[in-house]
């Protein structure tokens, strides 16, 4: 019976592959980077994921940690003498405390406008005041915004930067007083 050629063929070393780089990439994929710095510093590489999270007081499976009661069939559980539920010991409570502290901090406002849009709105207000139709015909209106769109952009600017808008209007009033 004839033999298959591929089975007996000797393996050839591939010189085009960088083994060091390949092994590093494999190790990196095997242990993913933990983004949360508190958890990363308290992590013990010798223990499993569930053991690490249990030591920190965190849940591996949120469905098991906070079970949803079944309303359809109320099941009565009888406690048997001598058998008590295992109480999990939190060995690293500082991780939980730091996470709770970070969660309690007020969220930073990330709503900002681009510098170009702020300059555009200020230019329009400086040259045209409240005349939105004239703003729509302005040569700086590159995107051909309609009067309503320009009004919307100005209202967004007023909402995001109320103090800056008040200061800008005050400086315009001052300029008008100086020219007269």
C-alpha positions as CSV (number, residue, x, y, z in Angstrom):
1,X,0.0,0.0,0.0
2,X,1.5,3.4,-1.0
3,X,2.3,5.9,1.8
4,X,1.3,9.6,1.9
5,X,4.3,11.8,1.1
6,X,3.3,14.6,3.5
7,X,3.5,12.4,6.5
8,X,7.1,11.4,6.2
9,X,8.4,14.7,5.0
10,X,10.7,16.4,7.4
11,X,9.6,19.7,8.9
12,X,11.5,22.7,7.6
13,X,12.5,25.6,9.8
14,X,11.1,28.9,8.6
15,X,13.8,31.5,8.8
16,X,11.5,34.3,7.8
17,X,9.6,34.3,11.1
18,X,10.9,36.2,14.1
19,X,10.4,33.7,16.9
20,X,11.2,36.2,19.7
21,X,8.5,38.6,18.4
22,X,6.1,35.8,17.9
23,X,6.5,34.5,21.5
24,X,6.1,38.0,22.9
25,X,2.9,38.5,21.0
26,X,1.6,35.1,22.1
27,X,2.3,35.9,25.8
28,X,0.7,39.3,25.4
29,X,-2.5,37.7,24.0
30,X,-2.4,35.1,26.7
31,X,-2.5,37.6,29.6
32,X,-4.5,40.6,28.5
33,X,-3.6,44.1,29.9
34,X,-5.9,45.2,32.8
35,X,-6.9,48.8,32.3
36,X,-8.0,49.6,35.8
37,X,-4.8,50.5,37.7
38,X,-6.2,49.5,41.2
39,X,-7.0,45.9,40.0
40,X,-3.8,45.7,38.0
41,X,-1.6,46.5,41.1
42,X,-3.5,44.0,43.3
43,X,-3.5,41.2,40.7
44,X,-1.6,38.0,41.6
45,X,-0.5,36.2,38.4
46,X,-0.2,32.9,40.3
47,X,-3.9,32.8,41.0
48,X,-6.9,32.3,38.8
49,X,-9.3,35.1,37.8
50,X,-12.0,34.0,40.1
51,X,-9.6,33.8,43.1
52,X,-8.1,37.2,42.4
53,X,-11.5,38.9,42.1
54,X,-12.8,37.1,45.2
55,X,-9.8,38.4,47.2
56,X,-10.7,41.9,46.0
57,X,-14.3,41.6,46.9
58,X,-15.5,41.7,43.3
59,X,-17.8,39.4,41.5
60,X,-16.7,37.2,38.6
61,X,-20.3,36.5,37.5
62,X,-22.8,39.3,38.2
63,X,-25.7,36.9,37.7
64,X,-24.5,34.7,40.5
65,X,-23.6,37.7,42.8
66,X,-27.0,39.4,42.6
67,X,-29.4,36.7,41.5
68,X,-32.8,37.8,40.1
69,X,-35.6,36.2,42.1
70,X,-38.0,34.0,40.1
71,X,-41.5,35.3,40.6
72,X,-43.1,32.4,38.9
73,X,-42.4,29.7,41.4
74,X,-41.6,30.7,45.0
75,X,-39.2,28.1,46.3
76,X,-38.9,27.7,50.0
77,X,-35.4,26.9,51.2
78,X,-34.9,25.2,54.5
79,X,-31.6,25.8,56.3
80,X,-30.1,22.6,57.5
81,X,-28.3,22.7,60.9
82,X,-24.6,22.6,60.6
83,X,-24.5,23.8,57.0
84,X,-23.9,27.5,56.7
85,X,-23.2,29.4,53.5
86,X,-19.5,30.2,52.9
87,X,-18.6,33.7,53.7
88,X,-16.0,35.0,51.3
89,X,-13.1,36.8,53.0
90,X,-12.0,39.9,51.3
91,X,-8.2,40.1,51.7
92,X,-7.7,43.2,49.6
93,X,-10.4,45.6,50.6
94,X,-8.4,48.7,49.6
95,X,-9.1,47.8,45.9
96,X,-12.9,47.9,46.6
97,X,-12.5,51.2,48.6
98,X,-10.6,52.9,45.8
99,X,-13.1,51.8,43.1
100,X,-16.0,53.1,45.2
101,X,-14.1,56.4,45.8
102,X,-13.5,56.8,42.1
103,X,-17.2,56.0,41.3
104,X,-18.3,58.6,43.8
105,X,-16.3,61.4,42.2
106,X,-18.4,63.8,40.0
107,X,-18.0,63.2,36.3
108,X,-16.0,65.7,34.4
109,X,-17.8,67.7,31.7
110,X,-16.4,66.5,28.4
111,X,-18.6,68.7,26.2
112,X,-16.4,71.2,24.5
113,X,-16.5,73.1,21.2
114,X,-13.7,73.3,18.7
115,X,-11.6,76.4,18.6
116,X,-12.7,77.0,15.0
117,X,-16.4,76.9,15.9
118,X,-15.9,79.4,18.8
119,X,-14.0,81.8,16.5
120,X,-16.7,81.4,13.8
121,X,-19.5,82.2,16.3
122,X,-17.6,85.2,17.8
123,X,-16.9,86.6,14.3
124,X,-20.6,86.3,13.4
125,X,-21.8,88.0,16.6
126,X,-19.1,90.7,16.4
127,X,-20.0,91.6,12.8
128,X,-23.8,91.0,12.7
129,X,-25.1,91.0,16.2
130,X,-28.4,89.2,16.2
131,X,-29.1,89.4,12.4
132,X,-29.0,85.7,11.4
133,X,-29.9,86.3,7.8
134,X,-26.9,88.6,7.4
135,X,-24.7,85.9,9.1
136,X,-25.9,83.3,6.5
137,X,-24.7,85.7,3.7
138,X,-21.3,86.3,5.4
139,X,-18.2,85.3,3.5
140,X,-16.9,83.4,6.5
141,X,-19.9,81.1,6.3
142,X,-17.9,78.4,4.4
143,X,-20.4,75.6,5.1
144,X,-23.3,77.7,3.9
145,X,-25.2,77.3,7.2
146,X,-28.8,78.5,7.2
147,X,-29.9,81.2,9.6
148,X,-31.4,78.6,11.9
149,X,-28.3,76.5,11.9
150,X,-26.2,79.5,12.8
151,X,-28.7,80.4,15.5
152,X,-28.3,76.8,16.8
153,X,-24.5,77.0,16.9
154,X,-24.7,80.3,18.8
155,X,-27.1,78.9,21.3
156,X,-24.8,75.9,21.8
157,X,-21.9,78.3,22.4
158,X,-24.0,80.2,24.9
159,X,-24.9,77.0,26.7
160,X,-21.3,75.5,26.9
161,X,-19.5,78.7,27.7
162,X,-21.9,81.1,29.5
163,X,-19.1,83.1,31.3
164,X,-17.0,83.5,28.2
165,X,-20.1,84.6,26.2
166,X,-20.9,87.2,28.9
167,X,-17.3,88.5,28.8
168,X,-17.4,88.6,25.0
169,X,-20.6,90.6,24.9
170,X,-19.3,93.0,27.6
171,X,-16.1,93.6,25.5
172,X,-18.3,94.3,22.4
173,X,-20.3,96.8,24.4
174,X,-17.1,98.4,25.5
175,X,-15.8,98.6,21.9
176,X,-19.1,100.3,20.8
177,X,-18.8,102.8,23.7
178,X,-15.2,103.6,22.7
179,X,-16.0,104.2,19.0
180,X,-18.7,106.7,19.8
